[in-house]
Amino acid sequence: MLTCQRLRGAVFLSAFLLITGLVLEFAGRSFAFPAPVMALALLSGLAALAILAVTFVTALLPGNARRLAECRKGTLLLG
């Protein structure tokens, strides 16, 4: 069950993991033994991609698409 708050949370988590992966990659280049740090950077980037892909596919399901459309209407009325 996907709600607007969970959708926003998944997108922010994905962005956070992507930024973390980029920071770890640049940090790993400055270490003498960068393999573990680079592995964490790769896993972080792949996790960000996986979370975003699963969220996208879940949002396309018929029940969730309807619920998210209604949520969008609700937020437009408030703003």
SVG drawing of the C-alpha trace seen along z (x, -y; Angstrom):
<svg xmlns="http://www.w3.org/2000/svg" viewBox="-9 -27 57 31">
<polyline fill="none" stroke="black" stroke-width="0.4" points="0.0,0.0 1.6,-3.2 0.7,-6.5 2.0,-10.0 4.1,-10.0 5.7,-6.7 6.3,-7.7 8.0,-10.9 10.0,-8.9 11.1,-6.4 12.3,-9.1 14.2,-10.9 15.7,-7.6 16.8,-6.9 18.3,-10.4 20.1,-10.0 21.6,-6.7 22.7,-8.0 24.4,-11.0 26.0,-8.7 27.3,-6.5 28.9,-9.5 30.5,-10.8 31.8,-7.3 33.3,-7.0 35.1,-10.3 36.3,-9.4 37.4,-5.9 39.7,-7.5 41.7,-9.2 42.3,-6.0 45.3,-3.7 43.0,-0.6 39.8,-1.8 38.2,1.6 35.8,1.8 34.7,-1.9 34.2,-1.5 32.1,1.6 29.9,-0.3 29.6,-3.1 28.5,-0.6 26.0,1.1 24.6,-2.3 24.1,-3.3 22.5,0.0 20.2,-0.2 19.1,-3.7 18.3,-2.4 16.5,0.6 14.3,-1.5 13.4,-3.9 12.6,-1.2 10.4,0.7 8.6,-2.5 8.0,-3.3 6.6,0.1 4.4,0.1 3.1,-3.4 2.0,-2.1 -0.3,0.6 -4.0,-0.3 -5.0,-0.7 -2.0,-2.7 -2.2,-4.9 -5.8,-5.9 -4.9,-6.5 -1.9,-8.7 -4.1,-10.7 -6.6,-11.4 -3.7,-12.5 -2.4,-14.8 -5.9,-16.4 -6.0,-16.8 -2.7,-18.6 -3.6,-20.9 -6.7,-22.0 -4.7,-22.8 -2.1,-24.9"/>
</svg>
